[in-house]
Structure formats: structure tokens, C-alpha cells
């Protein structure tokens, strides 16, 4: 399996070098870049609706926890500054 991946990787490198050699001018380079971008996007696996919902819930939960922690530190620093400079 590793040998197959290595061979496929070498083929991709050789193809990229050949494509780069053909693309001489700026228009050719942009065209090559766009073709490579499209080729890479075809390899992307998109998440299912359930996975997307789960990932979204995890991110929102994490953001809420971080907001609460930062808010708590802000409140503590505020109380510390008020206590320090109030003269009480």
C-alpha cells in the first residue's frame, strides 16, 4: 500500500513538472494554477449533514466556554482594579 502511494506521488510530481514546463507565460501559469486547484478540490471529502451539525455544535460550545472564561477574568480584573484604586 505504501509503495502504491509513493508511486502515485511520484507520478503526480512528474505530471506537475511537465505541466509547469508547458506553462511558460503568466496566462499559462494562472491556467495551470486554476487546473491544479480544481484537481485538488475534487479530492476533498465533504462532511455529511449530521457531521456538519455536530462540528457546528462543538465549535459554538467551545466559543461559549471561551467567552465565559474571558468574561470571568475581565470581571475579576475589574474588581481588582476597583478594590486597588477605590481607597477602601
PDB file of N, CA, C and O in Angstrom:
ATOM      1  N   UNK A   1       0.827  -1.183   0.000  1.00  0.00           N
ATOM      2  CA  UNK A   1       0.000   0.000   0.000  1.00  0.00           C
ATOM      3  C   UNK A   1       0.870   1.244   0.000  1.00  0.00           C
ATOM      4  O   UNK A   1       0.606   2.186  -0.748  1.00  0.00           O
ATOM      5  N   UNK A   2       1.909   1.258   0.835  1.00  0.00           N
ATOM      6  CA  UNK A   2       2.785   2.427   0.902  1.00  0.00           C
ATOM      7  C   UNK A   2       3.524   2.616  -0.418  1.00  0.00           C
ATOM      8  O   UNK A   2       3.760   3.743  -0.855  1.00  0.00           O
ATOM      9  N   UNK A   3       3.885   1.502  -1.044  1.00  0.00           N
ATOM     10  CA  UNK A   3       4.581   1.594  -2.327  1.00  0.00           C
ATOM     11  C   UNK A   3       3.667   2.180  -3.403  1.00  0.00           C
ATOM     12  O   UNK A   3       4.117   2.946  -4.256  1.00  0.00           O
ATOM     13  N   UNK A   4       2.381   1.817  -3.360  1.00  0.00           N
ATOM     14  CA  UNK A   4       1.433   2.359  -4.324  1.00  0.00           C
ATOM     15  C   UNK A   4       1.279   3.858  -4.140  1.00  0.00           C
ATOM     16  O   UNK A   4       1.250   4.609  -5.115  1.00  0.00           O
ATOM     17  N   UNK A   5       1.180   4.293  -2.892  1.00  0.00           N
ATOM     18  CA  UNK A   5       1.050   5.720  -2.624  1.00  0.00           C
ATOM     19  C   UNK A   5       2.301   6.473  -3.051  1.00  0.00           C
ATOM     20  O   UNK A   5       2.219   7.569  -3.605  1.00  0.00           O
ATOM     21  N   UNK A   6       3.459   5.878  -2.789  1.00  0.00           N
ATOM     22  CA  UNK A   6       4.705   6.524  -3.176  1.00  0.00           C
ATOM     23  C   UNK A   6       4.795   6.639  -4.686  1.00  0.00           C
ATOM     24  O   UNK A   6       5.226   7.667  -5.209  1.00  0.00           O
ATOM     25  N   UNK A   7       4.390   5.584  -5.393  1.00  0.00           N
ATOM     26  CA  UNK A   7       4.425   5.607  -6.851  1.00  0.00           C
ATOM     27  C   UNK A   7       3.442   6.650  -7.389  1.00  0.00           C
ATOM     28  O   UNK A   7       3.766   7.380  -8.325  1.00  0.00           O
ATOM     29  N   UNK A   8       2.253   6.722  -6.806  1.00  0.00           N
ATOM     30  CA  UNK A   8       1.257   7.709  -7.230  1.00  0.00           C
ATOM     31  C   UNK A   8       1.770   9.118  -6.974  1.00  0.00           C
ATOM     32  O   UNK A   8       1.555  10.019  -7.784  1.00  0.00           O
ATOM     33  N   UNK A   9       2.448   9.308  -5.846  1.00  0.00           N
ATOM     34  CA  UNK A   9       3.007  10.605  -5.511  1.00  0.00           C
ATOM     35  C   UNK A   9       4.078  11.013  -6.516  1.00  0.00           C
ATOM     36  O   UNK A   9       4.137  12.167  -6.940  1.00  0.00           O
ATOM     37  N   UNK A  10       4.929  10.051  -6.895  1.00  0.00           N
ATOM     38  CA  UNK A  10       5.963  10.335  -7.880  1.00  0.00           C
ATOM     39  C   UNK A  10       5.340  10.699  -9.228  1.00  0.00           C
ATOM     40  O   UNK A  10       5.832  11.590  -9.920  1.00  0.00           O
ATOM     41  N   UNK A  11       4.258  10.009  -9.600  1.00  0.00           N
ATOM     42  CA  UNK A  11       3.576  10.322 -10.850  1.00  0.00           C
ATOM     43  C   UNK A  11       3.018  11.742 -10.822  1.00  0.00           C
ATOM     44  O   UNK A  11       3.102  12.467 -11.813  1.00  0.00           O
ATOM     45  N   UNK A  12       2.452  12.133  -9.688  1.00  0.00           N
ATOM     46  CA  UNK A  12       1.910  13.480  -9.568  1.00  0.00           C
ATOM     47  C   UNK A  12       3.009  14.530  -9.689  1.00  0.00           C
ATOM     48  O   UNK A  12       2.824  15.569 -10.323  1.00  0.00           O
ATOM     49  N   UNK A  13       4.149  14.249  -9.075  1.00  0.00           N
ATOM     50  CA  UNK A  13       5.268  15.184  -9.149  1.00  0.00           C
ATOM     51  C   UNK A  13       5.746  15.319 -10.582  1.00  0.00           C
ATOM     52  O   UNK A  13       5.985  16.431 -11.054  1.00  0.00           O
ATOM     53  N   UNK A  14       5.888  14.198 -11.283  1.00  0.00           N
ATOM     54  CA  UNK A  14       6.327  14.241 -12.678  1.00  0.00           C
ATOM     55  C   UNK A  14       5.321  14.989 -13.542  1.00  0.00           C
ATOM     56  O   UNK A  14       5.716  15.770 -14.408  1.00  0.00           O
ATOM     57  N   UNK A  15       4.014  14.761 -13.319  1.00  0.00           N
ATOM     58  CA  UNK A  15       2.979  15.443 -14.095  1.00  0.00           C
ATOM     59  C   UNK A  15       3.025  16.936 -13.814  1.00  0.00           C
ATOM     60  O   UNK A  15       2.889  17.739 -14.737  1.00  0.00           O
ATOM     61  N   UNK A  16       3.213  17.326 -12.552  1.00  0.00           N
ATOM     62  CA  UNK A  16       3.280  18.742 -12.202  1.00  0.00           C
ATOM     63  C   UNK A  16       4.486  19.407 -12.853  1.00  0.00           C
ATOM     64  O   UNK A  16       4.394  20.543 -13.319  1.00  0.00           O
ATOM     65  N   UNK A  17       5.622  18.700 -12.886  1.00  0.00           N
ATOM     66  CA  UNK A  17       6.803  19.261 -13.535  1.00  0.00           C
ATOM     67  C   UNK A  17       6.583  19.437 -15.034  1.00  0.00           C
ATOM     68  O   UNK A  17       6.999  20.437 -15.619  1.00  0.00           O
ATOM     69  N   UNK A  18       5.923  18.454 -15.650  1.00  0.00           N
ATOM     70  CA  UNK A  18       5.643  18.545 -17.085  1.00  0.00           C
ATOM     71  C   UNK A  18       4.671  19.692 -17.365  1.00  0.00           C
ATOM     72  O   UNK A  18       4.853  20.441 -18.325  1.00  0.00           O
ATOM     73  N   UNK A  19       3.642  19.828 -16.530  1.00  0.00           N
ATOM     74  CA  UNK A  19       2.686  20.920 -16.707  1.00  0.00           C
ATOM     75  C   UNK A  19       3.360  22.267 -16.532  1.00  0.00           C
ATOM     76  O   UNK A  19       3.076  23.209 -17.272  1.00  0.00           O
ATOM     77  N   UNK A  20       4.249  22.360 -15.558  1.00  0.00           N
ATOM     78  CA  UNK A  20       4.941  23.617 -15.298  1.00  0.00           C
ATOM     79  C   UNK A  20       5.845  23.990 -16.472  1.00  0.00           C
ATOM     80  O   UNK A  20       5.979  25.166 -16.810  1.00  0.00           O
ATOM     81  N   UNK A  21       6.455  22.995 -17.082  1.00  0.00           N
ATOM     82  CA  UNK A  21       7.322  23.253 -18.227  1.00  0.00           C
ATOM     83  C   UNK A  21       6.510  23.781 -19.407  1.00  0.00           C
ATOM     84  O   UNK A  21       6.992  24.620 -20.167  1.00  0.00           O
ATOM     85  N   UNK A  22       5.267  23.288 -19.564  1.00  0.00           N
ATOM     86  CA  UNK A  22       4.421  23.745 -20.659  1.00  0.00           C
ATOM     87  C   UNK A  22       3.910  25.165 -20.422  1.00  0.00           C
ATOM     88  O   UNK A  22       3.746  25.918 -21.382  1.00  0.00           O
ATOM     89  N   UNK A  23       3.658  25.546 -19.179  1.00  0.00           N
ATOM     90  CA  UNK A  23       3.098  26.854 -18.860  1.00  0.00           C
ATOM     91  C   UNK A  23       4.224  27.870 -18.782  1.00  0.00           C
ATOM     92  O   UNK A  23       4.868  28.015 -17.743  1.00  0.00           O
ATOM     93  N   UNK A  24       4.456  28.566 -19.873  1.00  0.00           N
ATOM     94  CA  UNK A  24       5.585  29.484 -19.919  1.00  0.00           C
ATOM     95  C   UNK A  24       5.217  30.895 -19.483  1.00  0.00           C
ATOM     96  O   UNK A  24       5.910  31.478 -18.649  1.00  0.00           O
ATOM     97  N   UNK A  25       4.168  31.443 -20.013  1.00  0.00           N
ATOM     98  CA  UNK A  25       3.813  32.832 -19.717  1.00  0.00           C
ATOM     99  C   UNK A  25       2.930  32.959 -18.495  1.00  0.00           C
ATOM    100  O   UNK A  25       2.553  31.961 -17.882  1.00  0.00           O
ATOM    101  N   UNK A  26       2.598  34.211 -18.140  1.00  0.00           N
ATOM    102  CA  UNK A  26       1.753  34.435 -16.969  1.00  0.00           C
ATOM    103  C   UNK A  26       0.349  33.839 -17.124  1.00  0.00           C
ATOM    104  O   UNK A  26      -0.224  33.352 -16.150  1.00  0.00           O
ATOM    105  N   UNK A  27      -0.205  33.874 -18.334  1.00  0.00           N
ATOM    106  CA  UNK A  27      -1.534  33.305 -18.562  1.00  0.00           C
ATOM    107  C   UNK A  27      -1.479  31.789 -18.396  1.00  0.00           C
ATOM    108  O   UNK A  27      -2.387  31.195 -17.814  1.00  0.00           O
ATOM    109  N   UNK A  28      -0.428  31.168 -18.899  1.00  0.00           N
ATOM    110  CA  UNK A  28      -0.271  29.728 -18.751  1.00  0.00           C
ATOM    111  C   UNK A  28      -0.099  29.318 -17.302  1.00  0.00           C
ATOM    112  O   UNK A  28      -0.604  28.279 -16.877  1.00  0.00           O
ATOM    113  N   UNK A  29       0.621  30.143 -16.541  1.00  0.00           N
ATOM    114  CA  UNK A  29       0.829  29.837 -15.126  1.00  0.00           C
ATOM    115  C   UNK A  29      -0.468  29.952 -14.343  1.00  0.00           C
ATOM    116  O   UNK A  29      -0.748  29.121 -13.479  1.00  0.00           O
ATOM    117  N   UNK A  30      -1.267  30.982 -14.641  1.00  0.00           N
ATOM    118  CA  UNK A  30      -2.559  31.138 -13.968  1.00  0.00           C
ATOM    119  C   UNK A  30      -3.477  29.983 -14.339  1.00  0.00           C
ATOM    120  O   UNK A  30      -4.173  29.438 -13.483  1.00  0.00           O
ATOM    121  N   UNK A  31      -3.477  29.613 -15.611  1.00  0.00           N
ATOM    122  CA  UNK A  31      -4.301  28.496 -16.064  1.00  0.00           C
ATOM    123  C   UNK A  31      -3.884  27.200 -15.363  1.00  0.00           C
ATOM    124  O   UNK A  31      -4.736  26.426 -14.927  1.00  0.00           O
ATOM    125  N   UNK A  32      -2.589  26.969 -15.257  1.00  0.00           N
ATOM    126  CA  UNK A  32      -2.079  25.783 -14.559  1.00  0.00           C
ATOM    127  C   UNK A  32      -2.498  25.797 -13.098  1.00  0.00           C
ATOM    128  O   UNK A  32      -2.926  24.778 -12.557  1.00  0.00           O
ATOM    129  N   UNK A  33      -2.373  26.948 -12.469  1.00  0.00           N
ATOM    130  CA  UNK A  33      -2.756  27.061 -11.066  1.00  0.00           C
ATOM    131  C   UNK A  33      -4.236  26.723 -10.877  1.00  0.00           C
ATOM    132  O   UNK A  33      -4.590  25.965  -9.974  1.00  0.00           O
ATOM    133  N   UNK A  34      -5.094  27.279 -11.720  1.00  0.00           N
ATOM    134  CA  UNK A  34      -6.530  27.026 -11.592  1.00  0.00           C
ATOM    135  C   UNK A  34      -6.864  25.554 -11.842  1.00  0.00           C
ATOM    136  O   UNK A  34      -7.725  24.993 -11.164  1.00  0.00           O
ATOM    137  N   UNK A  35      -6.184  24.921 -12.815  1.00  0.00           N
ATOM    138  CA  UNK A  35      -6.419  23.500 -13.059  1.00  0.00           C
ATOM    139  C   UNK A  35      -5.998  22.657 -11.861  1.00  0.00           C
ATOM    140  O   UNK A  35      -6.672  21.689 -11.509  1.00  0.00           O
ATOM    141  N   UNK A  36      -4.882  23.028 -11.234  1.00  0.00           N
ATOM    142  CA  UNK A  36      -4.423  22.291 -10.051  1.00  0.00           C
ATOM    143  C   UNK A  36      -5.366  22.499  -8.872  1.00  0.00           C
ATOM    144  O   UNK A  36      -5.603  21.572  -8.097  1.00  0.00           O
ATOM    145  N   UNK A  37      -5.907  23.714  -8.730  1.00  0.00           N
ATOM    146  CA  UNK A  37      -6.860  23.976  -7.649  1.00  0.00           C
ATOM    147  C   UNK A  37      -8.105  23.120  -7.836  1.00  0.00           C
ATOM    148  O   UNK A  37      -8.582  22.502  -6.884  1.00  0.00           O
ATOM    149  N   UNK A  38      -8.632  23.080  -9.053  1.00  0.00           N
ATOM    150  CA  UNK A  38      -9.821  22.277  -9.326  1.00  0.00           C
ATOM    151  C   UNK A  38      -9.520  20.793  -9.072  1.00  0.00           C
ATOM    152  O   UNK A  38     -10.347  20.078  -8.507  1.00  0.00           O
ATOM    153  N   UNK A  39      -8.351  20.343  -9.486  1.00  0.00           N
ATOM    154  CA  UNK A  39      -7.957  18.958  -9.250  1.00  0.00           C
ATOM    155  C   UNK A  39      -7.887  18.615  -7.771  1.00  0.00           C
ATOM    156  O   UNK A  39      -8.288  17.524  -7.366  1.00  0.00           O
ATOM    157  N   UNK A  40      -7.373  19.548  -6.956  1.00  0.00           N
ATOM    158  CA  UNK A  40      -7.305  19.306  -5.516  1.00  0.00           C
ATOM    159  C   UNK A  40      -8.690  19.342  -4.888  1.00  0.00           C
ATOM    160  O   UNK A  40      -8.977  18.555  -3.987  1.00  0.00           O
ATOM    161  N   UNK A  41      -9.545  20.235  -5.345  1.00  0.00           N
ATOM    162  CA  UNK A  41     -10.901  20.319  -4.783  1.00  0.00           C
ATOM    163  C   UNK A  41     -11.717  19.072  -5.085  1.00  0.00           C
ATOM    164  O   UNK A  41     -12.636  18.743  -4.334  1.00  0.00           O
ATOM    165  N   UNK A  42     -11.403  18.375  -6.164  1.00  0.00           N
ATOM    166  CA  UNK A  42     -12.113  17.134  -6.482  1.00  0.00           C
ATOM    167  C   UNK A  42     -11.768  16.029  -5.482  1.00  0.00           C
ATOM    168  O   UNK A  42     -12.529  15.073  -5.338  1.00  0.00           O
ATOM    169  N   UNK A  43     -10.633  16.146  -4.791  1.00  0.00           N
ATOM    170  CA  UNK A  43     -10.204  15.144  -3.821  1.00  0.00           C
ATOM    171  C   UNK A  43     -10.837  15.354  -2.439  1.00  0.00           C
ATOM    172  O   UNK A  43     -10.758  14.475  -1.581  1.00  0.00           O
ATOM    173  N   UNK A  44     -11.457  16.506  -2.226  1.00  0.00           N
ATOM    174  CA  UNK A  44     -11.993  16.857  -0.914  1.00  0.00           C
ATOM    175  C   UNK A  44     -13.223  16.019  -0.604  1.00  0.00           C
ATOM    176  O   UNK A  44     -14.097  15.850  -1.453  1.00  0.00           O
ATOM    177  N   UNK A  45     -13.288  15.497   0.613  1.00  0.00           N
ATOM    178  CA  UNK A  45     -14.491  14.798   1.057  1.00  0.00           C
ATOM    179  C   UNK A  45     -15.300  15.757   1.908  1.00  0.00           C
ATOM    180  O   UNK A  45     -14.795  16.338   2.868  1.00  0.00           O
ATOM    181  N   UNK A  46     -16.541  15.911   1.548  1.00  0.00           N
ATOM    182  CA  UNK A  46     -17.408  16.838   2.257  1.00  0.00           C
ATOM    183  C   UNK A  46     -18.116  16.107   3.398  1.00  0.00           C
ATOM    184  O   UNK A  46     -18.473  14.936   3.267  1.00  0.00           O
ATOM    185  N   UNK A  47     -18.319  16.815   4.528  1.00  0.00           N
ATOM    186  CA  UNK A  47     -18.980  16.164   5.657  1.00  0.00           C
ATOM    187  C   UNK A  47     -20.472  15.968   5.380  1.00  0.00           C
ATOM    188  O   UNK A  47     -21.075  16.692   4.588  1.00  0.00           O
ATOM    189  N   UNK A  48     -21.045  14.980   6.045  1.00  0.00           N
ATOM    190  CA  UNK A  48     -22.481  14.756   5.944  1.00  0.00           C
ATOM    191  C   UNK A  48     -23.196  15.830   6.760  1.00  0.00           C
ATOM    192  O   UNK A  48     -22.562  16.584   7.500  1.00  0.00           O
ATOM    193  N   UNK A  49     -24.501  15.893   6.623  1.00  0.00           N
ATOM    194  CA  UNK A  49     -25.283  16.883   7.370  1.00  0.00           C
ATOM    195  C   UNK A  49     -25.145  16.637   8.869  1.00  0.00           C
ATOM    196  O   UNK A  49     -25.019  17.587   9.642  1.00  0.00           O
ATOM    197  N   UNK A  50     -25.168  15.382   9.283  1.00  0.00           N
ATOM    198  CA  UNK A  50     -25.037  15.063  10.706  1.00  0.00           C
ATOM    199  C   UNK A  50     -23.656  15.476  11.236  1.00  0.00           C
ATOM    200  O   UNK A  50     -23.552  16.040  12.325  1.00  0.00           O
ATOM    201  N   UNK A  51     -22.610  15.195  10.472  1.00  0.00           N
ATOM    202  CA  UNK A  51     -21.266  15.591  10.891  1.00  0.00           C
ATOM    203  C   UNK A  51     -21.152  17.110  10.969  1.00  0.00           C
ATOM    204  O   UNK A  51     -20.565  17.648  11.908  1.00  0.00           O
ATOM    205  N   UNK A  52     -21.714  17.795   9.984  1.00  0.00           N
ATOM    206  CA  UNK A  52     -21.658  19.252   9.961  1.00  0.00           C
ATOM    207  C   UNK A  52     -22.392  19.838  11.164  1.00  0.00           C
ATOM    208  O   UNK A  52     -21.915  20.794  11.776  1.00  0.00           O
ATOM    209  N   UNK A  53     -23.540  19.274  11.502  1.00  0.00           N
ATOM    210  CA  UNK A  53     -24.303  19.731  12.664  1.00  0.00           C
ATOM    211  C   UNK A  53     -23.490  19.498  13.940  1.00  0.00           C
ATOM    212  O   UNK A  53     -23.450  20.360  14.819  1.00  0.00           O
ATOM    213  N   UNK A  54     -22.851  18.344  14.039  1.00  0.00           N
ATOM    214  CA  UNK A  54     -22.048  18.015  15.216  1.00  0.00           C
ATOM    215  C   UNK A  54     -20.853  18.961  15.343  1.00  0.00           C
ATOM    216  O   UNK A  54     -20.594  19.488  16.424  1.00  0.00           O
ATOM    217  N   UNK A  55     -20.132  19.176  14.255  1.00  0.00           N
ATOM    218  CA  UNK A  55     -18.968  20.072  14.275  1.00  0.00           C
ATOM    219  C   UNK A  55     -19.386  21.490  14.644  1.00  0.00           C
ATOM    220  O   UNK A  55     -18.690  22.170  15.399  1.00  0.00           O
ATOM    221  N   UNK A  56     -20.525  21.937  14.110  1.00  0.00           N
ATOM    222  CA  UNK A  56     -21.008  23.281  14.418  1.00  0.00           C
ATOM    223  C   UNK A  56     -21.328  23.411  15.898  1.00  0.00           C
ATOM    224  O   UNK A  56     -20.990  24.420  16.517  1.00  0.00           O
ATOM    225  N   UNK A  57     -21.977  22.401  16.474  1.00  0.00           N
ATOM    226  CA  UNK A  57     -22.308  22.433  17.900  1.00  0.00           C
ATOM    227  C   UNK A  57     -21.040  22.459  18.747  1.00  0.00           C
ATOM    228  O   UNK A  57     -20.985  23.168  19.752  1.00  0.00           O
ATOM    229  N   UNK A  58     -20.040  21.709  18.363  1.00  0.00           N
ATOM    230  CA  UNK A  58     -18.771  21.685  19.116  1.00  0.00           C
ATOM    231  C   UNK A  58     -18.105  23.054  19.064  1.00  0.00           C
ATOM    232  O   UNK A  58     -17.630  23.549  20.086  1.00  0.00           O
ATOM    233  N   UNK A  59     -18.065  23.666  17.895  1.00  0.00           N
ATOM    234  CA  UNK A  59     -17.420  24.979  17.763  1.00  0.00           C
ATOM    235  C   UNK A  59     -18.180  26.025  18.569  1.00  0.00           C
ATOM    236  O   UNK A  59     -17.563  26.817  19.281  1.00  0.00           O
ATOM    237  N   UNK A  60     -19.508  26.044  18.470  1.00  0.00           N
ATOM    238  CA  UNK A  60     -20.298  27.020  19.218  1.00  0.00           C
ATOM    239  C   UNK A  60     -20.125  26.794  20.722  1.00  0.00           C
ATOM    240  O   UNK A  60     -19.990  27.759  21.475  1.00  0.00           O
ATOM    241  N   UNK A  61     -20.127  25.543  21.168  1.00  0.00           N
ATOM    242  CA  UNK A  61     -19.908  25.251  22.582  1.00  0.00           C
ATOM    243  C   UNK A  61     -18.553  25.734  23.055  1.00  0.00           C
ATOM    244  O   UNK A  61     -18.440  26.310  24.137  1.00  0.00           O
ATOM    245  N   UNK A  62     -17.528  25.506  22.262  1.00  0.00           N
ATOM    246  CA  UNK A  62     -16.181  25.950  22.633  1.00  0.00           C
ATOM    247  C   UNK A  62     -16.106  27.471  22.714  1.00  0.00           C
ATOM    248  O   UNK A  62     -15.495  28.017  23.632  1.00  0.00           O
ATOM    249  N   UNK A  63     -16.722  28.147  21.763  1.00  0.00           N
ATOM    250  CA  UNK A  63     -16.716  29.618  21.766  1.00  0.00           C
ATOM    251  C   UNK A  63     -17.433  30.147  23.003  1.00  0.00           C
ATOM    252  O   UNK A  63     -16.965  31.106  23.617  1.00  0.00           O
ATOM    253  N   UNK A  64     -18.560  29.542  23.381  1.00  0.00           N
ATOM    254  CA  UNK A  64     -19.289  29.972  24.577  1.00  0.00           C
ATOM    255  C   UNK A  64     -18.415  29.786  25.812  1.00  0.00           C
ATOM    256  O   UNK A  64     -18.370  30.671  26.667  1.00  0.00           O
ATOM    257  N   UNK A  65     -17.719  28.654  25.925  1.00  0.00           N
ATOM    258  CA  UNK A  65     -16.841  28.421  27.076  1.00  0.00           C
ATOM    259  C   UNK A  65     -15.727  29.459  27.124  1.00  0.00           C
ATOM    260  O   UNK A  65     -15.422  29.983  28.195  1.00  0.00           O
ATOM    261  N   UNK A  66     -15.123  29.760  26.001  1.00  0.00           N
ATOM    262  CA  UNK A  66     -14.045  30.758  25.964  1.00  0.00           C
ATOM    263  C   UNK A  66     -14.586  32.133  26.344  1.00  0.00           C
ATOM    264  O   UNK A  66     -13.923  32.875  27.068  1.00  0.00           O
ATOM    265  N   UNK A  67     -15.779  32.483  25.867  1.00  0.00           N
ATOM    266  CA  UNK A  67     -16.390  33.771  26.231  1.00  0.00           C
ATOM    267  C   UNK A  67     -16.615  33.845  27.736  1.00  0.00           C
ATOM    268  O   UNK A  67     -16.347  34.875  28.354  1.00  0.00           O
ATOM    269  N   UNK A  68     -17.100  32.769  28.322  1.00  0.00           N
ATOM    270  CA  UNK A  68     -17.337  32.761  29.768  1.00  0.00           C
ATOM    271  C   UNK A  68     -16.031  32.913  30.549  1.00  0.00           C
ATOM    272  O   UNK A  68     -15.981  33.650  31.533  1.00  0.00           O
ATOM    273  N   UNK A  69     -14.979  32.222  30.116  1.00  0.00           N
ATOM    274  CA  UNK A  69     -13.690  32.322  30.804  1.00  0.00           C
ATOM    275  C   UNK A  69     -13.130  33.736  30.690  1.00  0.00           C
ATOM    276  O   UNK A  69     -12.675  34.305  31.683  1.00  0.00           O
ATOM    277  N   UNK A  70     -13.158  34.302  29.499  1.00  0.00           N
ATOM    278  CA  UNK A  70     -12.642  35.665  29.310  1.00  0.00           C
ATOM    279  C   UNK A  70     -13.489  36.660  30.094  1.00  0.00           C
ATOM    280  O   UNK A  70     -12.954  37.589  30.700  1.00  0.00           O
ATOM    281  N   UNK A  71     -14.810  36.472  30.087  1.00  0.00           N
ATOM    282  CA  UNK A  71     -15.687  37.354  30.868  1.00  0.00           C
ATOM    283  C   UNK A  71     -15.392  37.274  32.351  1.00  0.00           C
ATOM    284  O   UNK A  71     -15.394  38.297  33.036  1.00  0.00           O
ATOM    285  N   UNK A  72     -15.136  36.069  32.863  1.00  0.00           N
ATOM    286  CA  UNK A  72     -14.812  35.908  34.285  1.00  0.00           C
ATOM    287  C   UNK A  72     -13.495  36.603  34.626  1.00  0.00           C
ATOM    288  O   UNK A  72     -13.407  37.281  35.649  1.00  0.00           O
ATOM    289  N   UNK A  73     -12.479  36.446  33.791  1.00  0.00           N
ATOM    290  CA  UNK A  73     -11.208  37.132  34.033  1.00  0.00           C
ATOM    291  C   UNK A  73     -11.386  38.646  33.960  1.00  0.00           C
ATOM    292  O   UNK A  73     -10.809  39.373  34.769  1.00  0.00           O
ATOM    293  N   UNK A  74     -12.164  39.123  33.019  1.00  0.00           N
ATOM    294  CA  UNK A  74     -12.413  40.557  32.889  1.00  0.00           C
ATOM    295  C   UNK A  74     -13.082  41.092  34.151  1.00  0.00           C
ATOM    296  O   UNK A  74     -12.704  42.147  34.660  1.00  0.00           O
ATOM    297  N   UNK A  75     -14.072  40.366  34.651  1.00  0.00           N
ATOM    298  CA  UNK A  75     -14.774  40.787  35.865  1.00  0.00           C
ATOM    299  C   UNK A  75     -13.822  40.786  37.062  1.00  0.00           C
ATOM    300  O   UNK A  75     -13.840  41.710  37.874  1.00  0.00           O
ATOM    301  N   UNK A  76     -12.989  39.744  37.168  1.00  0.00           N
ATOM    302  CA  UNK A  76     -12.025  39.688  38.273  1.00  0.00           C
ATOM    303  C   UNK A  76     -11.015  40.834  38.209  1.00  0.00           C
ATOM    304  O   UNK A  76     -10.702  41.441  39.233  1.00  0.00           O
ATOM    305  N   UNK A  77     -10.508  41.132  37.027  1.00  0.00           N
ATOM    306  CA  UNK A  77      -9.564  42.242  36.891  1.00  0.00           C
ATOM    307  C   UNK A  77     -10.244  43.573  37.212  1.00  0.00           C
ATOM    308  O   UNK A  77      -9.639  44.449  37.831  1.00  0.00           O
ATOM    309  N   UNK A  78     -11.493  43.723  36.793  1.00  0.00           N
ATOM    310  CA  UNK A  78     -12.248  44.939  37.106  1.00  0.00           C
ATOM    311  C   UNK A  78     -12.385  45.091  38.616  1.00  0.00           C
ATOM    312  O   UNK A  78     -12.107  46.164  39.152  1.00  0.00           O
ATOM    313  N   UNK A  79     -12.807  44.040  39.310  1.00  0.00           N
ATOM    314  CA  UNK A  79     -12.953  44.087  40.758  1.00  0.00           C
ATOM    315  C   UNK A  79     -11.609  44.391  41.433  1.00  0.00           C
ATOM    316  O   UNK A  79     -11.550  45.142  42.406  1.00  0.00           O
ATOM    317  N   UNK A  80     -10.527  43.794  40.901  1.00  0.00           N
ATOM    318  CA  UNK A  80      -9.203  44.055  41.461  1.00  0.00           C
ATOM    319  C   UNK A  80      -8.782  45.504  41.292  1.00  0.00           C
ATOM    320  O   UNK A  80      -8.213  46.091  42.212  1.00  0.00           O
ATOM    321  N   UNK A  81      -9.049  46.088  40.138  1.00  0.00           N
ATOM    322  CA  UNK A  81      -8.694  47.479  39.892  1.00  0.00           C
ATOM    323  C   UNK A  81      -9.542  48.401  40.762  1.00  0.00           C
ATOM    324  O   UNK A  81      -9.021  49.349  41.350  1.00  0.00           O
ATOM    325  N   UNK A  82     -10.837  48.134  40.847  1.00  0.00           N
ATOM    326  CA  UNK A  82     -11.711  48.948  41.697  1.00  0.00           C
ATOM    327  C   UNK A  82     -11.270  48.855  43.154  1.00  0.00           C
ATOM    328  O   UNK A  82     -11.207  49.875  43.840  1.00  0.00           O
ATOM    329  N   UNK A  83     -10.966  47.659  43.636  1.00  0.00           N
ATOM    330  CA  UNK A  83     -10.528  47.487  45.017  1.00  0.00           C
ATOM    331  C   UNK A  83      -9.195  48.212  45.265  1.00  0.00           C
ATOM    332  O   UNK A  83      -9.005  48.829  46.312  1.00  0.00           O
ATOM    333  N   UNK A  84      -8.270  48.130  44.284  1.00  0.00           N
ATOM    334  CA  UNK A  84      -6.958  48.736  44.438  1.00  0.00           C
ATOM    335  C   UNK A  84      -7.033  50.247  44.472  1.00  0.00           C
ATOM    336  O   UNK A  84      -6.353  50.875  45.284  1.00  0.00           O
ATOM    337  N   UNK A  85      -7.839  50.849  43.613  1.00  0.00           N
ATOM    338  CA  UNK A  85      -7.825  52.311  43.466  1.00  0.00           C
ATOM    339  C   UNK A  85      -9.006  53.015  44.165  1.00  0.00           C
ATOM    340  O   UNK A  85      -9.119  54.239  44.088  1.00  0.00           O
ATOM    341  N   UNK A  86      -9.868  52.270  44.834  1.00  0.00           N
ATOM    342  CA  UNK A  86     -11.008  52.923  45.491  1.00  0.00           C
ATOM    343  C   UNK A  86     -10.638  53.481  46.852  1.00  0.00           C
ATOM    344  O   UNK A  86     -11.343  54.353  47.362  1.00  0.00           O
ATOM    345  N   UNK A  87      -9.586  53.023  47.441  1.00  0.00           N
ATOM    346  CA  UNK A  87      -9.136  53.536  48.726  1.00  0.00           C
ATOM    347  C   UNK A  87      -9.915  52.961  49.907  1.00  0.00           C
ATOM    348  O   UNK A  87      -9.869  53.522  51.001  1.00  0.00           O
ATOM    349  N   UNK A  88     -10.597  51.903  49.713  1.00  0.00           N
ATOM    350  CA  UNK A  88     -11.376  51.322  50.801  1.00  0.00           C
ATOM    351  C   UNK A  88     -10.591  50.276  51.535  1.00  0.00           C
ATOM    352  O   UNK A  88     -11.096  49.680  52.487  1.00  0.00           O
TER     353      UNK A  88
END
